[in-house]
Amino acid sequence: MPATIASFKIDYHQFLAPDGRLISDQDLPALATDFDQLLALYRVMVNTRTFDKKAIALQRTGKLGTYASCLGHEATHVAIGSAMKEEDCFAPMYREYGAQFCRGVRMSEVLLYWGGDERGSDFSGPPHDFAWCVPIATQCLHAAGSALAFKLRGEPRVAVTVVGDGGSSKGDALEAMNAASAFDLPLVLVIVNNQWAISVPRSKQNHAKTLAQKGIAAGLPAVQVDGNDLIASRWVMEQALERARAGKGATIIEMMTYRLSDHTTADDATRYRDREEVEEAWKREPVARLRRYLIDQGAWSREQDDALIKEAAELVESEVAEYLAVGKPGIESMFDYMYAELPHDLSEQRERALEELK
């Protein structure tokens, strides 16, 4: 008989059921009864969803370019961003607005980026955070490199990155995991499993029981969490960040959620996804789940929620107005920020472009 030289397991964490009720009142994290903090995070989630709906409307009316919706990801993203410290480094993908709002990024800046204006990438918040990354999974290597720098400098900082279920199959993500293991890096890599890699369902991406177990191949601790449960997602993030900050290395987290929207506004998910599947996913969505919990606990009311939704709409409208009021950048900007010293051929093109404008 062969001997077993190693065995592994993936723990799954969940505190709130889809109906907003506590699964158990045992071993709850402090956040579960810290209603002031929970309400502050719920507010960010509502603001994010309101912003997302408005951004899609702007794209449909020609006031925004292609946009990647975050509908359904609010708990996952807010948990990530709110758990981090300012000195930590965030390397996002392209739809983690809730995480970025927690870190000080303005809605108008997100709109600038998707409106085709690179000035949006010079956003508010920690200047060491990375800008949006559309190439799939390359942000994982950016985060791993940052984590290596933190370790070499002896800084108690953590690099955090996000990749989708499809992106977790890219070499960049796997290489980042391997580097994190080999160099014992302060990195938290979150696989946001929203079940669809554009039009490819999770069932056809691979037959592994979890995506978290990809971390095991790299020798890293890995867990899975209900990404629609803000309390559980935030708790798991806190554990991973604390571990990394204490010099104990990286963690891989798989957050289970669902993409309630099209992949981007250039996509039509009805062509490949059953309506019944989406309707079922709406029963597990994160905003209503946390709202029901807060109301059941007596910390919130329907009237307060109506007022918050109105307040969120007003905030979003003011940010949209600021975005629309920003003038277009000068045509010379496409030349001025490309090279430290502009090559002669591009210098000539720059002058020609300015002349034509005149």
C-alpha positions as CSV (number, residue, x, y, z in Angstrom):
1,M,0.0,0.0,0.0
2,P,1.3,3.5,-0.8
3,A,2.0,5.8,2.1
4,T,0.2,9.2,2.4
5,I,2.9,11.9,2.5
6,A,0.6,14.9,2.5
7,S,-3.1,15.7,2.7
8,F,-5.0,19.0,2.4
9,K,-8.3,20.7,3.0
10,I,-10.1,23.9,2.1
11,D,-12.1,25.5,4.9
12,Y,-15.3,27.4,3.9
13,H,-16.5,30.4,5.9
14,Q,-20.0,31.9,6.1
15,F,-21.9,33.7,8.9
16,L,-24.9,35.1,7.1
17,A,-27.4,32.9,5.2
18,P,-28.8,34.2,2.0
19,D,-32.0,35.4,3.9
20,G,-29.8,37.5,6.2
21,R,-30.1,35.3,9.2
22,L,-27.1,34.2,11.3
23,I,-26.2,30.6,10.5
24,S,-24.9,30.4,14.1
25,D,-24.4,32.8,17.0
26,Q,-21.2,30.9,18.0
27,D,-17.7,32.2,17.3
28,L,-19.0,35.4,15.6
29,P,-16.4,38.0,14.7
30,A,-16.7,41.4,16.4
31,L,-17.9,43.0,13.3
32,A,-21.2,41.0,13.5
33,T,-22.4,43.1,16.4
34,D,-20.5,46.3,15.6
35,F,-23.4,48.0,14.0
36,D,-21.8,51.4,13.6
37,Q,-19.1,49.8,11.5
38,L,-21.5,47.5,9.6
39,L,-23.7,50.5,8.7
40,A,-20.7,52.4,7.4
41,L,-19.8,49.5,5.2
42,Y,-23.4,49.0,4.1
43,R,-23.5,52.6,3.1
44,V,-20.4,52.1,0.8
45,M,-22.1,49.0,-0.7
46,V,-25.3,51.0,-1.5
47,N,-23.3,53.9,-2.9
48,T,-21.3,51.5,-5.1
49,R,-24.5,49.8,-6.5
50,T,-26.1,53.2,-7.1
51,F,-22.9,54.4,-8.9
52,D,-22.8,51.2,-11.0
53,K,-26.3,51.6,-12.2
54,K,-25.7,55.2,-13.2
55,A,-22.4,54.4,-15.0
56,I,-24.2,51.9,-17.2
57,A,-26.8,54.5,-18.0
58,L,-24.1,56.9,-19.0
59,Q,-22.5,54.3,-21.3
60,R,-25.9,53.6,-22.9
61,T,-26.4,57.3,-23.6
62,G,-22.9,57.8,-25.1
63,K,-21.4,59.7,-22.2
64,L,-19.0,56.9,-21.1
65,G,-17.0,54.3,-22.9
66,T,-17.1,50.5,-22.3
67,Y,-17.7,49.9,-18.6
68,A,-17.2,46.9,-16.4
69,S,-20.1,46.5,-14.0
70,C,-19.6,45.4,-10.4
71,L,-23.2,44.4,-9.7
72,G,-23.3,41.6,-7.2
73,H,-19.7,42.0,-6.1
74,E,-20.3,44.8,-3.5
75,A,-19.6,42.7,-0.3
76,T,-16.5,41.1,-1.7
77,H,-15.0,44.4,-2.8
78,V,-15.9,46.4,0.3
79,A,-14.6,43.7,2.5
80,I,-11.2,43.8,0.7
81,G,-10.9,47.5,0.7
82,S,-12.1,48.2,4.2
83,A,-9.8,45.6,5.8
84,M,-6.7,47.1,4.3
85,K,-4.5,49.8,6.0
86,E,-3.6,52.9,4.1
87,E,0.0,51.9,3.8
88,D,-0.9,48.6,2.1
89,C,-0.8,48.4,-1.6
90,F,-3.8,47.4,-3.8
91,A,-3.4,46.1,-7.3
92,P,-7.0,45.9,-8.7
93,M,-8.4,44.3,-11.7
94,Y,-11.0,46.5,-13.4
95,R,-14.2,46.3,-11.5
96,E,-13.2,46.6,-7.8
97,Y,-14.8,50.1,-7.3
98,G,-16.2,49.3,-3.8
99,A,-12.7,48.4,-2.6
100,Q,-11.3,51.6,-4.2
101,F,-14.0,53.8,-2.7
102,C,-13.0,52.5,0.7
103,R,-9.5,53.6,-0.1
104,G,-10.5,57.2,-1.1
105,V,-10.9,56.9,-4.9
106,R,-13.6,59.3,-6.2
107,M,-16.5,58.2,-8.4
108,S,-15.8,61.0,-10.8
109,E,-12.3,59.6,-11.3
110,V,-13.6,56.1,-12.1
111,L,-15.8,57.7,-14.7
112,L,-12.9,59.7,-16.2
113,Y,-11.0,56.4,-16.7
114,W,-13.9,54.6,-18.4
115,G,-14.6,57.8,-20.3
116,G,-11.2,57.4,-22.0
117,D,-9.4,60.0,-20.0
118,E,-6.1,58.7,-18.4
119,R,-6.3,61.5,-15.8
120,G,-8.7,59.2,-14.1
121,S,-5.8,56.9,-13.3
122,D,-4.2,59.6,-11.2
123,F,-6.9,59.1,-8.6
124,S,-7.3,60.1,-5.0
125,G,-6.4,57.7,-2.2
126,P,-3.0,56.0,-1.5
127,P,-0.6,57.1,-4.3
128,H,1.1,53.7,-4.1
129,D,-2.0,51.8,-5.2
130,F,-2.0,50.6,-8.8
131,A,-4.4,51.8,-11.5
132,W,-7.0,49.6,-13.1
133,C,-5.5,46.6,-15.0
134,V,-7.4,45.3,-18.0
135,P,-4.9,42.7,-19.2
136,I,-6.0,39.5,-17.3
137,A,-4.0,38.6,-14.2
138,T,-1.0,40.7,-14.8
139,Q,-1.9,42.7,-11.7
140,C,-1.0,39.6,-9.6
141,L,2.6,40.0,-10.6
142,H,2.6,43.7,-9.8
143,A,1.3,42.9,-6.3
144,A,3.9,40.1,-5.9
145,G,6.7,42.5,-6.9
146,S,5.4,45.1,-4.4
147,A,5.2,42.5,-1.7
148,L,8.8,41.5,-2.4
149,A,9.9,45.2,-2.1
150,F,8.1,45.5,1.3
151,K,9.9,42.4,2.6
152,L,13.3,43.6,1.4
153,R,12.8,46.9,3.0
154,G,11.5,45.4,6.2
155,E,8.3,47.3,6.0
156,P,5.1,45.9,7.7
157,R,3.0,46.4,4.7
158,V,0.9,44.0,2.6
159,A,0.2,43.8,-1.1
160,V,-3.4,42.8,-2.0
161,T,-4.6,41.8,-5.5
162,V,-7.7,40.4,-7.1
163,V,-8.2,38.0,-10.0
164,G,-11.3,36.4,-11.4
165,D,-12.1,32.7,-11.7
166,G,-11.0,32.7,-15.3
167,G,-7.9,34.8,-14.6
168,S,-6.8,32.3,-11.9
169,S,-5.9,30.0,-14.8
170,K,-3.5,32.5,-16.3
171,G,0.2,31.9,-15.8
172,D,0.6,35.4,-14.2
173,A,-1.7,34.4,-11.3
174,L,0.0,31.0,-10.8
175,E,3.5,32.6,-11.0
176,A,2.5,35.2,-8.4
177,M,1.4,32.4,-6.1
178,N,4.6,30.6,-6.6
179,A,6.7,33.7,-6.1
180,A,4.8,34.4,-2.9
181,S,5.6,31.0,-1.6
182,A,9.2,30.8,-2.7
183,F,10.0,34.3,-1.3
184,D,7.6,34.1,1.7
185,L,5.9,37.3,0.6
186,P,3.4,39.5,2.5
187,L,0.7,39.0,-0.2
188,V,-3.1,38.4,-0.2
189,L,-4.4,37.1,-3.5
190,V,-8.2,37.0,-3.7
191,I,-9.8,34.9,-6.4
192,V,-13.2,36.5,-6.9
193,N,-15.2,33.6,-8.3
194,N,-18.2,35.1,-10.0
195,Q,-18.9,31.9,-11.9
196,W,-18.3,33.3,-15.4
197,A,-15.1,34.1,-17.3
198,I,-17.0,36.3,-19.7
199,S,-19.1,33.5,-21.5
200,V,-17.2,30.5,-20.1
201,P,-18.9,29.0,-17.0
202,R,-17.0,27.8,-14.0
203,S,-18.0,24.2,-14.8
204,K,-16.0,24.4,-18.0
205,Q,-12.9,26.2,-16.7
206,N,-11.6,23.2,-14.8
207,H,-12.9,20.3,-12.7
208,A,-11.2,21.2,-9.4
209,K,-13.5,21.2,-6.4
210,T,-12.4,24.7,-5.5
211,L,-10.2,27.4,-7.0
212,A,-8.7,28.1,-3.7
213,Q,-6.8,24.9,-3.8
214,K,-4.5,26.4,-6.5
215,G,-2.8,28.0,-3.6
216,I,-2.0,24.6,-2.1
217,A,0.0,23.7,-5.2
218,A,2.2,26.7,-4.3
219,G,2.4,25.6,-0.7
220,L,0.2,28.5,0.5
221,P,-2.7,28.4,3.0
222,A,-6.0,28.8,1.1
223,V,-9.6,29.3,2.1
224,Q,-13.0,29.7,0.5
225,V,-15.6,32.2,1.8
226,D,-19.1,33.2,0.9
227,G,-18.3,36.4,-1.0
228,N,-21.9,37.7,-0.6
229,D,-21.5,37.6,3.1
230,L,-19.8,40.9,4.1
231,I,-19.1,39.8,7.7
232,A,-17.4,36.5,6.6
233,S,-15.4,38.1,3.8
234,R,-14.2,40.9,5.9
235,W,-13.2,38.5,8.7
236,V,-11.2,36.2,6.3
237,M,-9.5,39.3,4.8
238,E,-8.5,40.5,8.3
239,Q,-7.0,37.1,9.2
240,A,-5.0,37.0,5.9
241,L,-3.7,40.6,6.3
242,E,-2.7,40.0,9.9
243,R,-0.8,36.9,9.0
244,A,1.1,38.6,6.2
245,R,1.9,41.6,8.3
246,A,3.3,39.4,11.0
247,G,5.8,37.9,8.5
248,K,3.9,34.6,8.1
249,G,3.5,34.8,4.3
250,A,0.8,34.9,1.7
251,T,-2.8,33.6,1.7
252,I,-5.0,32.6,-1.2
253,I,-8.7,33.5,-0.7
254,E,-11.5,32.3,-3.0
255,M,-14.6,34.6,-2.5
256,M,-17.7,33.0,-4.0
257,T,-20.1,35.5,-5.6
258,Y,-22.0,35.9,-8.8
259,R,-21.8,38.4,-11.7
260,L,-25.3,39.7,-11.8
261,S,-24.5,41.9,-14.8
262,D,-23.1,41.5,-18.3
263,H,-19.3,41.1,-18.2
264,T,-19.0,44.6,-19.6
265,T,-21.3,46.9,-21.5
266,A,-19.9,45.4,-24.6
267,D,-21.3,42.0,-23.6
268,D,-24.8,40.4,-23.7
269,A,-24.9,37.7,-21.1
270,T,-28.4,36.6,-22.2
271,R,-26.8,34.9,-25.2
272,Y,-25.0,32.4,-23.0
273,R,-26.6,32.4,-19.6
274,D,-30.0,31.1,-18.5
275,R,-32.5,33.5,-17.0
276,E,-33.4,31.1,-14.2
277,E,-29.7,31.0,-13.1
278,V,-29.6,34.7,-12.7
279,E,-32.9,34.9,-10.9
280,E,-31.6,32.3,-8.5
281,A,-28.4,34.3,-7.9
282,W,-30.4,37.4,-7.1
283,K,-31.8,35.5,-4.0
284,R,-28.2,35.3,-2.7
285,E,-27.1,38.9,-3.5
286,P,-25.1,40.8,-0.9
287,V,-26.8,44.1,-0.4
288,A,-30.3,42.8,0.4
289,R,-28.7,40.1,2.6
290,L,-26.9,42.6,4.8
291,R,-29.9,45.0,4.8
292,R,-32.1,42.2,6.2
293,Y,-29.6,41.3,8.8
294,L,-29.4,44.9,10.0
295,I,-33.1,45.3,10.1
296,D,-33.6,42.0,11.9
297,Q,-31.1,43.1,14.5
298,G,-32.9,46.4,15.1
299,A,-30.0,48.5,13.8
300,W,-31.7,49.7,10.7
301,S,-35.2,50.4,9.3
302,R,-36.9,50.6,5.9
303,E,-37.3,54.3,6.4
304,Q,-33.6,54.8,7.0
305,D,-32.9,52.7,4.0
306,D,-35.1,54.8,1.7
307,A,-33.3,57.9,2.9
308,L,-29.9,56.3,2.3
309,I,-30.9,55.3,-1.3
310,K,-32.0,58.9,-2.0
311,E,-28.8,60.2,-0.4
312,A,-26.7,57.8,-2.5
313,A,-28.4,59.0,-5.7
314,E,-27.6,62.6,-4.9
315,L,-24.0,61.8,-4.2
316,V,-23.7,59.9,-7.5
317,E,-25.4,62.7,-9.5
318,S,-22.9,65.2,-8.0
319,E,-20.0,63.0,-9.0
320,V,-21.4,62.6,-12.5
321,A,-21.7,66.3,-12.9
322,E,-18.1,66.8,-11.9
323,Y,-17.0,64.2,-14.4
324,L,-19.1,65.8,-17.2
325,A,-17.7,69.2,-16.4
326,V,-14.1,68.1,-16.9
327,G,-12.8,69.3,-20.3
328,K,-11.1,67.1,-22.7
329,P,-7.3,66.8,-22.3
330,G,-5.1,68.7,-24.8
331,I,-4.1,66.6,-27.8
332,E,-0.4,67.2,-26.9
333,S,-1.0,65.1,-23.7
334,M,-0.8,61.9,-25.7
335,F,2.8,62.8,-26.6
336,D,4.0,64.6,-23.4
337,Y,3.7,61.6,-21.0
338,M,5.1,58.8,-23.2
339,Y,8.8,59.5,-23.0
340,A,11.2,61.4,-20.8
341,E,12.7,62.8,-24.0
342,L,10.4,62.8,-27.0
343,P,11.9,61.1,-30.1
344,H,12.3,63.5,-33.1
345,D,9.6,61.8,-35.1
346,L,7.0,62.1,-32.4
347,S,8.1,65.6,-31.7
348,E,7.3,66.5,-35.3
349,Q,3.9,64.7,-35.0
350,R,3.1,66.7,-31.9
351,E,3.8,70.0,-33.6
352,R,1.8,68.9,-36.6
353,A,-1.2,68.0,-34.4
354,L,-1.1,71.4,-32.7
355,E,-1.0,73.1,-36.0
356,E,-3.9,71.3,-37.3
357,L,-5.9,72.2,-34.2
358,K,-5.3,75.8,-34.9
